Every structure is written in structure tokens, then in C-alpha cells.
């Protein structure tokens, strides 16, 4: 950061308020879709190594990579059979070490995706656990003896048959909140927790800088498994997540792993209330560091026709709830949803570039740690998959069978799946215009989006006005201006139907962010006290301002200085 030598006091911050994970920009890599170097059709560590200079050129400071551990790959690696080995698809431990060293030498930290709400059924722990009721590993998982009758209903996110799976060998049911191949670990067992902390320490000693805790809000269970009201699963997180005991385990994890190794940790999900989120991440609680909520993800349901008023409301209410303490992740896409521009912008050829630039401007100008998903720095789009036979994702297939069993209109269901499926966000990275977008010399595991001839790194790298180069400019602007990290957020003209306008203020510096979320020109009148200064970011060649009236073109995004510090309320 240009002003990184400034003290907390000089920036108007409380002592020790600054942190590398607040000031950084995170880039998420789905490894099997990033770059293949051996022609097997799957991305690998050597592919990441090959593209380290590209990652550095983005200006990003953190990489979060989806799981690459030993796994039968029922859920693309979120079913782990060996937590301290590398799946051969991705390379070797030596390759991992070389990748990590390459990232660190470029000032990029590494966040490991830890999947410990559940394991794979092929993990040795589960193989032992299912072998006998007397086995020492039996209580590593949740079992319900069949002689006690059918277990109380628990819903499964992936399995339409529910979360209990009968296992004939010991005449008992085991619990799985996800696929039946992903049995839930028993976090109420202190031996299990100790085993997991040792796994985390293994990777900490390897040099990883942080952990992303997958599905962790569901880790703690009431092992008496009481009956819950019919239909409770409609409020899934309320019933299945955030038991009070979870905080005891996180404090224990903090003491055993996070604090000694000076690591960063974020959990997937943040409960159902602001208090839930604060209880996870407020500094004095010594648990996690960043809240990763789902409200922003849930704005878009079936098509990119959300209301901007809802979008503004979600981000404004979360910022307000965390303005004094705690810290947020700011994201719009990841491996579990469809593509950024297809969901929130306009993926047509006429507007894909400005709308993606506008969305990236938003992500990188809000308070919180911005998360960018691979390919969104290019404006990669959804891929058309109209038939269920094209899908390999366990979640999509489970949802399809659930909908069919419920008698839903399957034509309409497939339209929604085609738009929403997370497989949209897992297509191979589009590097250039050669065969398979330069991703692989073999047959890619997932078909490459046909628009790779137009949307690729090589083409955009040469174009100063591309989505890619706009992204780089925005990352640098954030690094150069702590006001975009720590500054107060104040929305302007909240009811405006097309424009999202807000200020960021830190001591004597104030920036104005103007974002047109529509495909038409739109005008906003600024408060009389505002004095427009230097224009810092603009994704068009013109900036139409007349006195206090600014007209933005379709999906125009601008950031400018305000010369007169004002209270814009």
C-alpha cells in the first residue's frame, strides 16, 4: 500500500486496527479449472506455477484455493479421504511446496480450504468407524442404532432422501448433511477436534497463511437428536447451524492453531443474525477474523432481474452492522454460484465489458476484504447446459431428483438450473484463443465456454480498456488508498432506481463512488455541499457533469475525490 507506513493514529484508526487480511485482495482459484500442464484435462499445481506472474500482475495479495487433498471426488474434493496428502490429479507435495514458495516470493499469501464438517466415506476414520460399534473410531461420526427405530428427520443439502444413511454392517444410520458419501464428523468428541487441529498444524508448518472453514457453521450437533418441527428445514441455517458449542470449539482452535501460527481464518456462513456473525469474528472473542455471509448471494434467484434496491439494502445493512467492530468479506461470486456478470450484470456483447467493470469497481471500493473468483477479472460468463445429462455436480443432480419427486415443472426447473448452477462458475479458465482456450492440450474435464475466442487473458491484456486492465487499476487504487479499506461508508440517494452512489471517508480524505447498474443513461443530482475533485476511475472516456448533476452511461462506474469534506446525510 502506498500509505502502509502510516500509523493507525495517522489514518484515524484505533490501535492495532490494521491487518494484512483487511488490506488485501483475495483471488479464488478452482484448481481443476485453472491451468492443466500434463494434458489430462484437469488443472494442476504446475499450472498455477506457470501462471504465477499473471497472478502477480493482477495485484492480488491472497489466493484461496479449493480442496486438493486425497479424495474420491464425489463432490469435487469436498469429500476428503486424506487430509495431509495431495490428490494425484493436482500433482505432488513437492509441487505444492513449489507453488507456495512461488506465491510467497511474489508477496501473495495462501488460504487453505479446510473441509472438516465432514469427511469422505473412504477416509480411514470412517472405515474404522463403520466396521464395529466397539471400534475406537466409532464416535468420530454420528450414528443412530437401528434398534432405536427410524432416526428423527434431518434434511440433507444434497440428498433428497434426507441426512441419515442406513449402514447394514453395524445395523445403524450415519449422519450426512451433504452427500451420503460425506459423513459428518463428530465435533462433540474432543479426540476428533484434537485430530483436526493436528491436521491444521501440519499445513501451518508447511507455510499456509490462513484457513477457509467449509460448511463450518454446521459442525456442532445436539447428539441426542431431538425431534424438530415439521418443515423446519425451510429455515436450514437456524436449525442446523451455529449451536452455542461451536464457539467453544472455535476458541479452542484459536488457542491451538490460529494464534500460535499467526493465521487468518474465515468460515463459510455466518449464522442467521448480525449477532451470530459478530460472535464469530469480533476480535475480543478470539475465534475467526472475517464474516462471510450469504445474503448477497441470495439476492439473485432465477435470473439477473434482481432489484437494485435489494442489492443496496443488503450491503448497506451489513456495513452498518459492522462499522464499529468486526470485519466482512465482500464478494458476489464463488465456486457455488453462477458467474458474476451473468448474475448481477449484463452478459450480452454490448454490455458485458462495462457491466463487469462496474461490478468489479463495486467489489473493490467497499469496506471489507474483497474476494474475486477466477475469470471474473475477464468477465467470463455462464455456459449453456439445457439438459440434466450435461451436469456432473452432485448438488445439481440431487436438486433435479428432488424437484422431480415433488412433481415440479421440470422444463421450468431446467431453465432455473441452467442459470443458477454452480457448474457455470467451474468452466476452464480462458487464457487465449487457441484450442480449449489454452487451458489444456487434452480434453478438458468440463467443456470450455464457446466465447473464449472473444473473452480471454491474451486479448484483454493487450487492450488498455479491457475488463482485465480495469480490474488491475481498481486493485491498485485500493492499495494506494486506505480510505477504500477502512473508510466510513455512506450511501447517497438510496432510492435511486439505477445508480448506486456512496462515499468512503477516512479522516480528511473522501471519495465518491458512482455506479450505474442499468443499460440506460441515468442522472443523479449530488448534494450542494459536494465539490467534485480528481477523477480516479472511469470505465468510459467521458464523464458528464454539469454543476451538481452527473449523467452516467450504461453501466458506467466512476470514483472521484471530493475536495470539500462533507457530511452527505
N, C-alpha and C positions, 0 to 999 in steps of 0.2 A: 504494500500500500504506500502511496506517495506520502501520506501523513502518519505512517506507522510509528514514527519516532515521537509523536505527540503523546503526552501523558493523558491518563484518564481525566485529570482535572482540566487540562487544556481543551479537551473535547467536551467538557461539561458532563462527564460520566462519573458514576460512583467508583470508588477504588476497586480494582480487580474486576471491573465490569467487562473488560475486553477479553476476547478469546479467539484463537485461530479458527475454531469451528463456527464462530459467528461471522467472522470477516471473510471466510472462504466461499468459494462457489463449487458446488458438488456436481459431478458428472456421473451418471449411472450407466454402467456397461452391462448388457446382457451378453455374457461371453460367447455363447454358441452362435450368436448372430453378428459378432463384431468383425472378425477377420480370420479366415482359415488359411493356414500356411502349408498344410500337408495334403490338401485335395480330398479330404474325407467328407467335405460338405459342412463341417462344424467349425465354428470359431475356436481359437485356442490361445494359450498364453503367448506363444511366439507371435501370433497375430497382433496382440496388444503391444508386445515389444516392438514390432515393426512400425507401429503407429504411435509410439511414444512422442515423437517430435510433433505429430499432429495434435495430440492431447495438450502438449505444452503450448502450442500456438494458439489454442483456444483461450488460454489464460486461466483455466480452471485450476483449483488448488486441492481438490479431493476427488477420488474415484471410489464409488461404491460399486462392487461387482456382485452379481447374483451368484448363487452357490455353485461350487465346482468340486465339491467333495465326492468321495466314493458314494455311488447311488445307482439303483436300478432305473432311475429316471422316469418313474411313473408320473411325477409332477415336475419334470424338468429340473431335477436336483433338489427340490424342496422335500425330498424323501431321502434322508441321509442314512447310509449304511455304515459309513466310517468317517468320523469327524476329523481325523487327522491324516487322511490320505487324499490324493488328487485323483479325480476320475481320469482315466487314460485319454478320454476324448480331448481334454484340455492340455495334456502334457504331463510333465513330471514335477516333483517338488523342486528340482533344480531350476526348471523353467519358471516356476512361481517365484523362487528367490531372485532370479534374474529380472523378472518383471517388476518385483517390488523394489529392487535396487534401482532400476531404471526410472521408476516413478519418483522415488525419493531424491535421486540425483537431479531431478527437474523441479524439485520443490512441491511435488504432488503427494499428498497423504493418501492412505489406503484404508477403506472401511470395509470390513468383512461382514458378509451376510450370515448370521448365525441362526440356524433353524433348530430350536430346542423346545418348542411346544410339543413337538412330535418327532419321531424318527421314522426310518423305513422298517417294514416288517422283516427285512433282510439284515437289519443290524443284529450283531451278536447278542446284545442285551435282550432284544425281543425273542430271538431264537431260544435263548435260555429261559426267558420268562414264560413262554408258551409250552415249554417241554414238560413242566410239572408244577403242581400247586405248591410243592415244597422247595422249589428251586430258589436259590438265594437272590435271583433277579426277578422273582415274581412281582414284587412290589415296585419295580421300576416302571410299571404301567398300571393302568386302571382295569380291574377285572370284576365281573359280576357273575357269581356262581349260578349256573342254570337251574339248580335245585331250588333257588330262591324265586323262581318264576321269571317272567319277562322283565327286563330292567326298565326303570322309568324312562320315558321317552326323552331322548336328546337328539337334536337336529344336527345334521352334518351339512357343512357348506358345499361339499362336492357330491355326497352320496344321497340320492333321493330315497334310499331305504332307511336312512337315519344313521346315527353315530355309534350304534352298538353292532358289533360283528360277532356272530357265533363262531367259536373255535372248538371243533369237536375233540381235539386231543385231550383237553382237560375239562370238557363239558362246561365251558364258561364263555362269557362275552367280553370282548375288549372294546375300549372306547376310542373313537377316532372322530375328531371334529372336522377332519378333511376327508381324504380318500381312505378306503379300508386298508390300503397299503401304507397308511401313515398313522400308526397307533400313537396316542397321546402319552407323553412321558408324565410320570407322577412326581410333580414338583413338591408335593407334601412330604416326600421321602427325602430326608437330609442327605442320604448317601447319593441319590441321584443328583442333587444340587452340587455336592462336592465333585462328582464326576464331571459335571458340566463346567464348573469353574476351572478344573484342570485342563479341559479342552480349550477354554478361552485363554488360559495362561500359555498353553502351547503356541497359539497363534500370536499372542502378545510378545513372546520371546522371539518369534520369527520376525517381528518388527511391524505388525499391523498397527494402525493408529486409532482404530475405533471399531465399533460393532453396530450393526443394524440388527435388532432383535425381531425376527419374523414372528408374526401372529402372537406376540408375547402377552398381550392383554388377556389371552385365554388360558394362560399356563396354569393358574391356580384353580383347583376344583374342590367343591364340597364332596368329599369321598363317601359321605352317607348317601349321596344321590337321591335327594328327596323328590317327590312328585312335584312337577311345576304345572301351572295352569295351562289348559289347552290353548294353543295359539301363541304361547309365549315367544316362540321363535321369530315372530314378526318384529320383536324388539331384541334382536340377537345379541348385540353388544351389552345391553342392560343385563341380560340373564346369564350370558356366557363369559363376560369379561369383567376385569377389574375387581376381583374379590379383594377384600382388605389385606389378606395374607400376601398378596402379590407384592405389596410394598415392603414387607419384611424380607422377602427374598431378594428384591432389588437392592435394599440396603446392605444385605449380606454380600451380594455380588459386587457392589461398590467397594466395600471394605476388602474383599478378597482379590478383586481383579482390577476394577476401574481406577481406583485411587492409587494403588501401588505402581501401576504401569502408566499412569497419567494418560488414560484413554478417553475417547469420546464415545458416547453411546446414545442411540435413538431407538425407540420401539415403534413397530408398526401399529398404528392405532393409539388413541388417547382417551378411551372411555366414551362416556355419553354426556359429560358436562365439562364446563370450564374448570371446575374444581378438580375433577378427575385428572385433567391434563396438568394442572398446576401441581397436583400431588405427585405426579411422575417426574417433573423436571425442575421445580423450584430449587435453587442452589442449596439452600439450607437443609433440604431433605436428603441429600446425598444418595440419589437414585440414578436418574438419567439426566441428559442435558438438553434434548430437543424434543418438542411435542410434534407428532406427525399425525394430524387429524384427517378425517375422510370427508368433511363437509364440502370442500372444494371439488372433490372427485365426484360427489353425488349430485352436483348442480345439473349436470347433463345426464339425461336418462336414455332417450331413444333416438335422438337426432340433435344436430347442432342448432337447436332452436330454443335454447335457454333464454331467460330474461336477464338483461344486464343488471337490472335492479337486484336480482337474487345474487348475482356474482359479487356486486359491490357489498351487499349486506353481509355475505359470508366473510369476506376478507376484512371488512371494517369491524365486525363484531369480534373476530379473533384478535385483531390487532389491539382493539380497545381492552380486551380481557388480559392481554399480555404486555401492555405498555409499561407497566411498572416493575414487573418481575417475570421470570421465566423466559423461554425462547422458543420460537416456532420454526418449522420447516415451511418453506414457500415452494409449492410445486403444483403442476397441472397435469403431469403425466408420469407414468412409470410402467413397469412390466405387466401390471394387472389391468390396464385400461387401453383403449384405442388411442390413436395418435393425436397429439396436441392440436395441430391445425385442423384436423377433421372434426374434433370435438368442440373446440372453442372459437375457431376462426373460420376461414373460407378457403377450401382446398381447390377451388376452381383455378384454372391457369391465370385468369385475370387478377385474382386477389390473393393467391397463395403467398406470394412474396411479402406484400405489405402486412397481411394479417398475421403471418408468423413473426415478422419483425416486431409488430405491435405487441404480441403476446410475450415474446422474449424480453421486450422492454419492460413490460409489467413485472415479470418474474424477477428481474434483476434490479428493480427500483423499489421493491417493498422491503419493509423491516422483517428480518428473519433470514435464515440460511437458504439460498435458492438452490433447488435441485433441478438439474437439466437431464433429460433422458436422451440417450444416444440417438442421433438422427434428427432430433428436434432443432438442432443448430442449423439444419439444412431445410427444414420444412417437409420431412418425409411424411407421407400420407397413409391413410388406411388402404388396405388391399381388398379387392372384391372377392368374397368367398360365399356365394349364394347357397351352396348345398352342404349339408352336415358331413358328407363324406370327405370334404376337404379339411376338416378340423381334426387336430390331434390332441388338443388341450383337454385334460381331464375335467376341468371346470365347464367348458362348453358342452362336452358330451353329457356330463351329468345334468346340466340345466336343460338340455334337449330332452332327455328321457323324463325328467321331472315334469316339464311342460306337456309332453305327450300323454303322460299318465293322468295329468289333470284335465285333459281334454281341451287344451288351448288351441287357438287357430295357429297351426304350425307354419303357414305361409307368413303370417304376421310375425311369429316368433323368429323365423329365419331372417327377416328384414332387420329386426332389432339386434339379433346376434351378429349379423354381418357388420353392423355399425359399431356395436359395443365390444365385441370380442377382443380379449387381450392378445389374441394372435395377430391382430393388426399392428400391435406395437412390438412384435418379435421378428419381423421380417429382416433379412440380411441388410447390413449397413451398405449404403450406396456410395462407393468410393470413386468410381469413374464410369465411363461409357463402354468399357469393354464387356465381354461376356460375363454374366452373373454380377454385374456392377463392380467387378474387381474384388468381390468378396471371396470367391473360391474358384479354383481351376477344376473342381469336381462338380458333382450335383449337390446344390445347397439343400440342407435339411428342410428348409422352408422356401417356397418359391419367392423369387425376388420381385418386388413391385415393378410392373412394366414401365413406370415413369422414370426409371433410373437413368435413361438416356438424357433426360432433362434435369432431374434432381440428383446431383452427385457432388462430392467434395471437389474433384478436379475442376469442374466447370465453375463452381461458386468461388473457389479460391482465387481465380483469375478476375472475378468481377467485383470491383470495389463496392458496388451497390447490392451485393447478394445478401441473402439471409445469413449466411455463414459470417461474412465480414461485419455485418451489423451486430451479430452476436458477440464477436470479438471486441468491437467497440464498446458495447454495453458492459462486458466483463471488466474491461479496463477502466471505464468510467466509474464503476462501483469500487474498484480497487483504489482509485485516485480520490474518492470522495466518501469519507466515513459517514457523512450525512445520509448516504443511501443505505448504510448498515444500521446505524444507531439512531438516526434522526427520528423525531416525532412525526407521526403520520396524521394528516388532517384532510378529510375528503371535502371537495368543493362541489356545489351543485349536485347533491346526491341524487336528486330526482331526474337528472338529465337522461333522456332515453337512449342516447347514442354514445355520449362521451363520459369516460371515467377520468375525473380530474382530481388530483390531490397534491398536497405539498409535503415535503420532507424537510424538517428543520432541526438543526443542531447548533446550539449557541448562536453565532452571528451569521450562519450560512443557511440559506433557504433555497430549495429547488422546487420547481413546478413541473409536474408530470401531467401531460395531456394525451389521452388515448381514445381514438375513435374506434369503437367496436362494431361499426356498421359499414355497409358497402355504398354509402351515400355521403355527400358532403354534409358536414354538420357544424353548427356555430355555437360557441359558448361565450358568454359575457362574464368577464372577470370582475372581482370586487374592485372598486375605485382605488383602494389603497395599494393595489398591487402594481409594482413597477417592473416590467419585463427587462431582464438583462441578457447576458450572453446565451446564445442557443448552443446547447451541448450535444444534443442528439436529435436527429430528424431523419426519418426514412423516406422523405421526399426531397426534391430540390427546392421547394418553395415553402415559405412559412407566412401565411396570410393573416396579418394582424393590422387592425385599424382601431386606433385608440385602445379601448378595453375589450374589443370584440376580436375573437380569433376564430377563423374558419379552418377546419381540418378536412382534408380529403379522405376518401375511403380508407379506413384502417391506418390513418396517419398516426404516428407516435412521435411526440416531442418531449424533450426535457430541457428546461432553460433555468438560468439563475434568476432569482428575484433580487433586485438591487435594494429594495426597501423591505426590511424585515417587517412582516405584518402578522397580526392575528387574523386569520382568514375566517373565523367563526362569524 
